[in-house]
Amino acid sequence: MGMPSTRETPTLSFVGTIVSAADRAKGANGGWRSVEVRVNEVVQSPPALPDIKGVTVTVHLAESETAALGSRYLFRVVGVSYGEHLVVRAIDVLPDDGSSSATTRQQAASPVLIDQVRTAEAIVSGQVLRRQATTPSERLTEHDPANAIVQVRVVDTIKGVVPPVIEVAMPTSSDVLSRLTTTPEVGDIAIFFLGHNTEADSGSRSIAYAANDVHAIDGIERVRAAAAQL
């Protein structure tokens, strides 16, 4: 029995138009076929890679992927060769009609967001109903976060199964190891990336989760898109 496959994280993302296609090179690419793609827009790039807008690159596609000559796609790829001619291997190939902004595509393609979605036990959008501070741990170090317990009414569930009302332990300190992207207040609606849970002290009335991160609600479609890929 083989080991379960692990999804790779793209290192480069760009919008490009397929300008030519080559027959599959038997045995050369392990079952991949190649297309030549003119880069229309760079979405995410390694710092060391020069600007490739307008450059034609070779993209290896999996047998399961379909791509039409002359069409635009959002390519999320890993590098194969960064020499004089750039050669990459596709992780995702998504149709792109040009209607979404570059910022939206960049955030959707973010490896950090994809990793957050993959590792979260559950992801919900919800409204903060109540907030209370917790007692600091006796084993306090410079990296122990100051926590708050917030009660959240779940509006929508993106990943996992959660009850209608949950309690979430959120770090409120500014330490780099526990800083949240967004810190919601009572009445705010946000996206909660949830970690491990335990039964709350007050019976099974609600579940207490640890917040891996919290995002602003305007990023909900990016989170949904990332969740749909996994």
C-alpha positions in Angstrom: 0.0 0.0 0.0 1.4 3.4 -1.0 1.8 6.4 1.3 -1.1 8.9 1.1 -0.4 11.8 -1.2 0.3 15.2 0.2 -0.9 18.3 -1.6 2.0 20.6 -2.6 2.0 24.3 -1.9 2.4 26.5 -5.0 5.6 28.7 -5.1 4.5 30.8 -8.1 1.1 31.9 -9.3 0.2 33.8 -12.5 -2.5 34.5 -15.0 -1.5 33.4 -18.5 -2.8 32.6 -22.0 -1.9 29.3 -23.6 -0.2 30.0 -26.9 0.9 26.5 -28.0 0.7 22.9 -26.8 3.2 20.1 -27.3 2.5 16.4 -27.4 3.3 14.5 -24.3 7.0 13.6 -24.0 6.7 10.0 -23.1 8.7 9.1 -20.0 10.3 12.6 -19.8 7.8 14.3 -17.4 6.4 11.3 -15.6 3.0 11.4 -17.4 2.9 15.2 -17.7 2.2 17.1 -21.0 3.5 20.6 -21.8 1.9 23.9 -22.9 3.5 27.2 -23.6 1.9 30.0 -21.6 2.4 33.8 -22.1 2.2 35.4 -18.6 -0.3 38.2 -18.5 -0.1 38.9 -14.8 2.0 37.7 -11.9 -0.1 37.0 -8.8 2.5 35.5 -6.4 6.2 35.1 -7.0 9.3 34.1 -5.1 11.4 37.1 -4.2 14.4 35.9 -6.2 12.5 35.4 -9.4 12.6 38.4 -11.9 9.4 39.9 -13.2 8.0 37.4 -15.8 5.1 39.4 -17.1 5.0 39.1 -20.9 7.4 36.1 -20.8 6.4 32.7 -22.3 7.0 29.8 -19.9 6.6 26.1 -20.2 3.9 24.5 -18.0 3.7 20.8 -17.4 0.1 19.7 -16.9 -1.2 16.5 -15.3 -3.2 14.1 -17.4 -6.4 15.0 -15.5 -6.1 18.7 -16.3 -7.7 20.2 -19.4 -6.7 23.5 -20.9 -7.7 25.1 -24.2 -5.4 26.8 -26.6 -5.9 30.6 -26.6 -7.7 30.6 -23.2 -6.6 32.4 -20.0 -6.1 30.5 -16.8 -4.8 31.1 -13.3 -1.8 28.8 -12.9 -0.5 27.8 -9.4 2.7 26.1 -10.0 6.1 24.8 -8.6 9.3 25.5 -10.3 11.1 22.8 -12.4 13.8 24.9 -14.0 14.6 28.6 -13.4 17.2 28.9 -16.1 17.1 31.0 -19.3 13.7 29.5 -20.0 11.3 29.1 -17.1 9.7 25.6 -16.8 7.1 24.9 -14.1 4.7 22.1 -13.0 1.0 23.0 -12.4 -0.6 22.3 -9.0 -3.9 24.1 -10.0 -5.1 25.4 -13.4 -8.3 27.5 -13.0 -10.2 29.4 -15.7 -9.7 33.2 -15.4 -12.1 35.6 -17.1 -10.4 38.7 -15.9 -13.4 39.8 -13.7 -11.7 39.4 -10.3 -9.1 41.9 -9.1 -5.4 41.1 -8.8 -5.7 41.5 -5.0 -8.5 39.0 -4.8 -6.6 36.4 -6.9 -3.4 37.0 -4.9 -5.1 36.4 -1.6 -7.0 33.3 -3.0 -3.6 31.9 -4.1 -1.8 32.6 -0.9 0.0 29.5 0.4 -0.5 30.8 3.9 -4.3 30.8 3.5 -4.3 27.4 1.9 -2.3 26.0 4.8 -4.6 27.6 7.3 -7.6 26.1 5.7 -5.9 22.7 5.5 -4.8 22.6 9.1 -8.0 24.0 10.7 -10.3 21.5 12.5 -13.2 23.7 11.6 -13.8 27.1 9.9 -17.0 29.2 10.5 -18.3 32.6 10.0 -20.0 33.9 13.1 -21.0 36.9 15.3 -19.3 37.5 18.6 -22.1 37.6 21.3 -20.0 37.8 24.4 -16.4 38.3 25.5 -14.6 37.6 28.8 -11.0 37.5 29.9 -9.4 34.3 31.3 -7.0 33.8 34.2 -3.4 33.6 33.0 -1.5 30.3 33.2 0.8 29.9 36.2 3.5 28.8 33.8 3.5 32.2 32.0 6.3 32.8 29.6 7.0 35.6 27.1 5.2 33.6 24.5 2.1 32.6 26.5 -0.8 34.6 25.0 -3.3 36.6 27.1 -6.5 34.8 26.2 -10.1 35.9 26.0 -13.1 33.5 25.7 -15.7 34.7 23.2 -19.1 33.2 22.6 -19.8 33.0 18.9 -23.1 32.5 17.1 -22.3 30.5 14.0 -23.7 32.0 10.8 -22.2 29.6 8.3 -19.9 26.6 8.4 -17.1 26.4 5.8 -15.3 23.3 7.1 -16.1 20.7 9.8 -19.2 20.3 12.0 -19.9 22.7 14.8 -23.0 23.5 17.0 -24.9 26.7 16.5 -23.1 28.5 19.4 -19.5 27.9 20.3 -16.9 29.3 22.7 -13.6 30.3 21.3 -10.3 31.0 23.2 -8.6 33.9 21.4 -5.2 35.3 22.1 -5.3 39.0 22.7 -1.6 39.7 23.1 0.6 41.1 20.3 3.2 38.3 20.5 4.3 37.2 17.1 3.6 33.6 17.9 -0.1 34.2 18.7 -1.1 37.3 16.9 -4.4 37.1 15.1 -5.0 38.6 11.7 -8.2 40.2 13.0 -9.4 40.7 16.6 -13.2 41.0 16.6 -15.3 42.8 19.3 -18.8 42.0 20.5 -21.2 42.4 17.6 -18.6 41.8 14.9 -19.0 39.1 12.3 -15.7 37.4 11.3 -14.2 34.1 10.0 -12.9 31.8 12.7 -10.2 29.2 11.9 -10.6 26.8 14.8 -8.2 24.4 16.4 -8.7 21.6 19.0 -11.8 21.6 21.1 -12.9 20.3 24.5 -16.2 20.2 26.2 -16.9 23.5 27.9 -17.1 23.5 31.7 -20.8 24.2 31.7 -21.8 20.7 30.5 -22.2 20.2 26.8 -24.0 23.5 26.3 -21.3 24.6 23.9 -17.8 23.6 22.6 -14.7 25.5 23.5 -12.3 25.9 20.6 -8.8 27.4 20.2 -8.6 30.1 17.5 -5.8 29.4 15.1 -6.6 32.7 13.4 -9.5 35.1 12.7 -10.1 36.9 9.4 -12.3 39.8 8.4 -15.6 38.7 6.9 -14.9 40.4 3.6 -12.5 37.5 2.9 -15.2 34.8 3.0 -15.1 34.0 -0.7 -11.3 33.6 -0.7 -11.6 31.2 2.2 -14.4 29.2 0.5 -12.3 29.0 -2.7 -9.3 27.7 -0.8 -11.5 25.2 1.1 -13.0 23.9 -2.2 -9.5 23.0 -3.5 -8.8 20.6 -0.6 
